[in-house]
Amino acid sequence: MKHCQSFKAILSAIILCVAGFSEIAFSTVVDFETTPAILLGSTSFGTAGAAQTIEIDGGLTFKGGVVIGLPTFLPMTPFATSPNYYATANHPSGGVVGDPSLSATLSIDIAPSFGATTIEGLLLNGLNRSGSYTIEAFSNGILVDSDSLNNLSPNLSSGFDVFRLDSNGLPITSVLFSPDLIDGEWDYFIDTIIINESILTAVPIPASIWLFVTGIAGIIGFRKSCNRTIV
Protein backbone atom coordinates (compact mmCIF):
# COMPACT_ATOMS: atom_id res chain seq x y z
CA MET A 1 0.00 0.00 0.00
CA LYS A 2 2.81 2.39 0.89
CA HIS A 3 4.58 1.55 -2.36
CA CYS A 4 1.36 2.27 -4.26
CA GLN A 5 0.93 5.63 -2.52
CA SER A 6 4.56 6.53 -3.22
CA PHE A 7 4.14 5.65 -6.89
CA LYS A 8 1.00 7.80 -7.10
CA ALA A 9 2.81 10.71 -5.45
CA ILE A 10 5.73 10.45 -7.89
CA LEU A 11 3.36 10.17 -10.86
CA SER A 12 1.40 13.21 -9.70
CA ALA A 13 4.61 15.21 -9.32
CA ILE A 14 5.71 14.28 -12.84
CA ILE A 15 2.32 15.29 -14.28
CA LEU A 16 2.44 18.62 -12.45
CA CYS A 17 5.96 19.31 -13.72
CA VAL A 18 5.01 18.52 -17.30
CA ALA A 19 1.85 20.59 -17.07
CA GLY A 20 3.74 23.49 -15.55
CA PHE A 21 6.40 23.35 -18.28
CA SER A 22 3.77 23.32 -21.02
CA GLU A 23 2.23 26.46 -19.56
CA ILE A 24 5.43 28.48 -19.64
CA ALA A 25 7.17 27.28 -22.80
CA PHE A 26 5.35 28.41 -25.94
CA SER A 27 6.63 27.91 -29.46
CA THR A 28 5.49 30.60 -31.89
CA VAL A 29 6.24 31.71 -35.45
CA VAL A 30 5.31 35.34 -36.19
CA ASP A 31 5.00 35.90 -39.95
CA PHE A 32 2.83 39.09 -40.03
CA GLU A 33 0.30 37.36 -42.30
CA THR A 34 -1.39 34.61 -40.31
CA THR A 35 0.23 35.27 -36.93
CA PRO A 36 -1.21 37.73 -36.34
CA ALA A 37 -3.83 37.89 -39.08
CA ILE A 38 -2.90 40.96 -41.16
CA LEU A 39 -4.08 41.90 -44.64
CA LEU A 40 -1.61 42.95 -47.32
CA GLY A 41 0.38 45.95 -46.13
CA SER A 42 1.27 49.02 -48.17
CA THR A 43 4.07 48.46 -50.66
CA SER A 44 6.09 51.52 -49.60
CA PHE A 45 6.92 53.56 -46.52
CA GLY A 46 5.63 56.70 -48.26
CA THR A 47 2.06 55.38 -48.16
CA ALA A 48 2.24 53.04 -45.14
CA GLY A 49 1.34 55.71 -42.59
CA ALA A 50 2.12 55.87 -38.89
CA ALA A 51 3.91 53.21 -36.85
CA GLN A 52 1.77 50.20 -35.96
CA THR A 53 1.84 48.34 -32.66
CA ILE A 54 1.31 44.65 -33.40
CA GLU A 55 -0.07 42.56 -30.52
CA ILE A 56 -0.24 38.78 -30.50
CA ASP A 57 -2.24 36.62 -28.11
CA GLY A 58 -0.03 35.10 -25.45
CA GLY A 59 1.99 38.21 -24.72
CA LEU A 60 3.98 39.47 -27.74
CA THR A 61 4.03 43.14 -28.78
CA PHE A 62 5.97 44.61 -31.71
CA LYS A 63 6.63 48.35 -31.70
CA GLY A 64 8.35 51.02 -33.78
CA GLY A 65 7.60 49.83 -37.31
CA VAL A 66 4.88 49.39 -39.87
CA VAL A 67 3.66 46.45 -41.96
CA ILE A 68 4.99 46.58 -45.54
CA GLY A 69 3.60 44.18 -48.14
CA LEU A 70 5.30 42.91 -51.29
CA PRO A 71 8.31 45.27 -51.32
CA THR A 72 10.03 44.96 -54.69
CA PHE A 73 13.58 45.85 -53.67
CA LEU A 74 14.42 43.09 -51.19
CA PRO A 75 16.49 39.99 -51.98
CA MET A 76 14.90 36.55 -52.18
CA THR A 77 15.49 34.63 -48.97
CA PRO A 78 14.78 31.05 -47.88
CA PHE A 79 12.95 32.05 -44.69
CA ALA A 80 10.80 35.09 -45.59
CA THR A 81 7.03 34.55 -45.67
CA SER A 82 5.26 36.57 -48.36
CA PRO A 83 3.81 39.13 -48.54
CA ASN A 84 4.23 41.07 -45.28
CA TYR A 85 7.23 42.32 -43.30
CA TYR A 86 7.52 44.51 -40.20
CA ALA A 87 9.80 47.40 -41.08
CA THR A 88 11.04 50.92 -40.43
CA ALA A 89 12.92 53.51 -42.48
CA ASN A 90 14.15 57.08 -42.61
CA HIS A 91 16.25 58.72 -45.36
CA PRO A 92 17.13 62.30 -44.35
CA SER A 93 19.25 62.91 -47.45
CA GLY A 94 16.48 62.07 -49.90
CA GLY A 95 14.37 59.25 -51.20
CA VAL A 96 11.34 57.80 -49.47
CA VAL A 97 10.89 59.08 -45.93
CA GLY A 98 8.70 57.10 -43.57
CA ASP A 99 6.22 58.60 -41.14
CA PRO A 100 7.92 60.54 -38.29
CA SER A 101 6.45 58.06 -35.82
CA LEU A 102 8.65 55.25 -37.18
CA SER A 103 11.51 54.44 -34.84
CA ALA A 104 15.10 53.58 -35.68
CA THR A 105 14.86 50.86 -33.04
CA LEU A 106 12.28 48.13 -33.41
CA SER A 107 11.28 46.31 -30.24
CA ILE A 108 9.49 43.19 -29.09
CA ASP A 109 7.95 43.04 -25.62
CA ILE A 110 7.40 39.51 -24.35
CA ALA A 111 5.31 38.53 -21.32
CA PRO A 112 7.35 36.48 -18.80
CA SER A 113 4.58 33.88 -18.84
CA PHE A 114 5.48 33.19 -22.48
CA GLY A 115 8.65 31.45 -21.33
CA ALA A 116 10.79 32.69 -24.23
CA THR A 117 14.40 31.52 -23.94
CA THR A 118 15.46 31.49 -27.62
CA ILE A 119 14.48 33.82 -30.45
CA GLU A 120 15.46 33.51 -34.10
CA GLY A 121 14.42 35.52 -37.10
CA LEU A 122 15.23 37.16 -40.37
CA LEU A 123 16.54 40.72 -40.82
CA LEU A 124 16.78 42.31 -44.26
CA ASN A 125 18.82 45.42 -45.04
CA GLY A 126 16.65 47.89 -46.96
CA LEU A 127 19.47 50.35 -47.64
CA ASN A 128 21.19 50.76 -51.00
CA ARG A 129 24.48 50.52 -49.09
CA SER A 130 25.81 47.95 -46.66
CA GLY A 131 24.44 48.19 -43.14
CA SER A 132 25.17 46.72 -39.71
CA TYR A 133 22.65 45.79 -37.04
CA THR A 134 22.67 44.75 -33.39
CA ILE A 135 19.92 42.60 -31.87
CA GLU A 136 19.78 42.40 -28.07
CA ALA A 137 17.75 40.23 -25.70
CA PHE A 138 16.87 41.38 -22.19
CA SER A 139 15.43 39.59 -19.18
CA ASN A 140 13.65 42.13 -16.98
CA GLY A 141 16.01 44.87 -18.15
CA ILE A 142 19.23 42.82 -17.93
CA LEU A 143 21.09 42.04 -21.16
CA VAL A 144 21.26 38.26 -21.58
CA ASP A 145 22.44 37.88 -25.19
CA SER A 146 23.13 39.82 -28.37
CA ASP A 147 23.86 39.13 -32.01
CA SER A 148 25.61 41.38 -34.53
CA LEU A 149 24.84 41.34 -38.24
CA ASN A 150 27.79 43.26 -39.64
CA ASN A 151 28.11 44.76 -43.13
CA LEU A 152 25.00 43.24 -44.65
CA SER A 153 25.01 43.75 -48.41
CA PRO A 154 22.72 46.38 -50.03
CA ASN A 155 19.04 45.56 -50.43
CA LEU A 156 19.22 43.97 -53.89
CA SER A 157 22.49 42.13 -53.25
CA SER A 158 21.60 39.39 -50.75
CA GLY A 159 21.40 41.89 -47.91
CA PHE A 160 19.88 39.65 -45.25
CA ASP A 161 20.87 37.35 -42.41
CA VAL A 162 19.36 35.21 -39.68
CA PHE A 163 19.88 36.18 -36.05
CA ARG A 164 19.69 33.97 -32.97
CA LEU A 165 19.36 34.92 -29.31
CA ASP A 166 19.70 32.43 -26.45
CA SER A 167 19.22 33.46 -22.82
CA ASN A 168 20.50 30.16 -21.36
CA GLY A 169 17.19 29.52 -19.66
CA LEU A 170 16.31 33.00 -18.42
CA PRO A 171 12.96 34.43 -19.60
CA ILE A 172 13.50 36.91 -22.44
CA THR A 173 11.13 39.83 -21.82
CA SER A 174 12.25 42.24 -24.55
CA VAL A 175 14.25 42.37 -27.77
CA LEU A 176 15.73 45.47 -29.41
CA PHE A 177 16.86 45.88 -33.04
CA SER A 178 19.32 48.74 -33.61
CA PRO A 179 20.82 49.92 -36.95
CA ASP A 180 24.22 51.58 -37.40
CA LEU A 181 22.53 54.99 -38.10
CA ILE A 182 25.14 56.40 -40.47
CA ASP A 183 24.08 60.02 -41.18
CA GLY A 184 20.84 59.35 -39.31
CA GLU A 185 19.63 56.96 -42.00
CA TRP A 186 18.02 53.56 -41.47
CA ASP A 187 15.94 51.12 -43.50
CA TYR A 188 15.38 47.49 -42.51
CA PHE A 189 12.78 44.74 -42.29
CA ILE A 190 12.18 41.78 -39.98
CA ASP A 191 10.20 38.62 -40.68
CA THR A 192 9.65 35.05 -39.49
CA ILE A 193 10.31 35.72 -35.80
CA ILE A 194 10.47 32.35 -34.07
CA ILE A 195 10.33 31.79 -30.33
CA ASN A 196 11.53 28.61 -28.60
CA GLU A 197 12.20 26.80 -31.87
CA SER A 198 14.82 26.73 -34.62
CA ILE A 199 14.10 28.58 -37.84
CA LEU A 200 15.49 25.56 -39.70
CA THR A 201 12.69 23.32 -38.42
CA ALA A 202 9.86 25.84 -38.07
CA VAL A 203 9.85 27.13 -41.67
CA PRO A 204 9.41 24.63 -44.54
CA ILE A 205 11.92 25.29 -47.32
CA PRO A 206 12.39 23.76 -50.77
CA ALA A 207 14.90 20.94 -51.02
CA SER A 208 16.64 22.77 -53.86
CA ILE A 209 17.94 25.42 -51.49
CA TRP A 210 18.64 23.18 -48.48
CA LEU A 211 22.38 23.25 -49.15
CA PHE A 212 22.29 27.03 -49.12
CA VAL A 213 20.36 27.02 -45.83
CA THR A 214 22.77 24.67 -44.11
CA GLY A 215 25.55 27.02 -45.14
CA ILE A 216 23.65 29.89 -43.50
CA ALA A 217 23.28 27.79 -40.35
CA GLY A 218 27.03 27.19 -40.27
CA ILE A 219 27.70 30.91 -40.63
CA ILE A 220 25.30 31.69 -37.77
CA GLY A 221 27.06 29.22 -35.49
CA PHE A 222 30.49 30.56 -36.37
CA ARG A 223 29.41 34.18 -35.90
CA LYS A 224 27.81 33.42 -32.54
CA SER A 225 30.98 31.74 -31.31
CA CYS A 226 32.89 34.90 -32.21
CA ASN A 227 30.40 37.54 -31.08
CA ARG A 228 28.65 36.04 -28.05
CA THR A 229 28.19 38.53 -25.24
CA ILE A 230 29.30 37.24 -21.86
CA VAL A 231 27.08 38.36 -18.99
PEVEN-V978340 format. One record per pair of residues at least 6 apart in sequence whose C-alpha atoms are under 7 Angstrom apart, sorted by the first residue. I is the first residue (numbers start at 1). J is the second residue. Records with the same first field share a line. If there is no record, write none. Layout:
I=J ; J
This chain:
24=113 ; 114 ; 115
25=114 ; 115 ; 116
26=114 ; 115 ; 196
27=195 ; 196 ; 197
28=194 ; 195
29=192 ; 193 ; 194 ; 195
30=36 ; 192 ; 193 ; 194
31=81 ; 191 ; 192 ; 193
32=38 ; 84 ; 85
33=39 ; 84
36=56
40=69 ; 83 ; 84
41=67 ; 68 ; 69 ; 84
42=48 ; 68 ; 69
43=68 ; 69 ; 70 ; 71
44=68 ; 71
45=96 ; 97 ; 98
46=96 ; 97 ; 98
48=66
49=99
50=99 ; 101 ; 102
51=64 ; 65 ; 66 ; 101 ; 102
52=63 ; 64 ; 65 ; 66
53=61 ; 62 ; 63
54=61 ; 62 ; 63
55=61 ; 62
58=114
59=110 ; 111 ; 114
60=108 ; 109 ; 110 ; 111
61=108 ; 109 ; 110
62=107 ; 108 ; 109
63=106 ; 107 ; 108
64=102 ; 103 ; 105 ; 106 ; 107
65=86 ; 87 ; 88 ; 102 ; 103 ; 106
66=86 ; 87 ; 88
67=84 ; 85 ; 86 ; 87
68=84 ; 85 ; 86 ; 87
69=83 ; 84 ; 85
70=82 ; 83 ; 84
73=155 ; 156
74=126 ; 155 ; 156
75=155 ; 156 ; 157 ; 158 ; 159
78=205
79=192 ; 203
80=191 ; 192
81=192
85=189 ; 190 ; 191
86=189 ; 190 ; 191
87=188 ; 189 ; 190
88=102 ; 103 ; 104 ; 187 ; 188 ; 189
89=97 ; 98 ; 186 ; 187 ; 188
90=97 ; 98 ; 185 ; 186 ; 187
91=97 ; 185 ; 186
92=184 ; 185
104=178 ; 179 ; 186
105=176 ; 177 ; 178
106=176 ; 177
107=175 ; 176 ; 177
108=174 ; 175 ; 176
109=173 ; 174 ; 175
110=172 ; 173 ; 174
111=173
112=171 ; 173
115=171
116=171 ; 172 ; 195 ; 196
117=166 ; 167 ; 168 ; 169 ; 170 ; 171 ; 172 ; 196
118=165 ; 166 ; 167 ; 195 ; 196
119=164 ; 165 ; 166 ; 194 ; 195 ; 196
120=163 ; 164 ; 165 ; 193 ; 194 ; 195 ; 198 ; 199
121=162 ; 163 ; 164 ; 191 ; 192 ; 193 ; 194 ; 199
122=161 ; 162 ; 163 ; 190 ; 191 ; 192 ; 193
123=160 ; 161 ; 162 ; 189 ; 190 ; 191
124=159 ; 160 ; 161 ; 188 ; 189 ; 190
125=131 ; 152 ; 154 ; 155 ; 159 ; 160 ; 187 ; 188 ; 189
126=154 ; 155 ; 187 ; 188 ; 189
127=154 ; 155 ; 187
128=154 ; 155
129=153 ; 154
130=151 ; 152 ; 153 ; 154
131=150 ; 151 ; 152 ; 153 ; 180
132=149 ; 150 ; 151 ; 152 ; 179 ; 180
133=148 ; 149 ; 150 ; 178 ; 179 ; 180
134=147 ; 148 ; 149 ; 177 ; 178 ; 179
135=146 ; 147 ; 148 ; 175 ; 176 ; 177 ; 178
136=145 ; 146 ; 147 ; 175 ; 176 ; 177
137=143 ; 144 ; 145 ; 146 ; 165 ; 172 ; 174 ; 175 ; 176
138=144 ; 172 ; 173 ; 174 ; 175
139=170 ; 171 ; 172 ; 173 ; 174
140=173
144=167 ; 231
145=165 ; 166 ; 167 ; 229
146=165 ; 228 ; 229
147=163 ; 164 ; 165 ; 224 ; 227 ; 228
152=159 ; 160
153=159
179=186
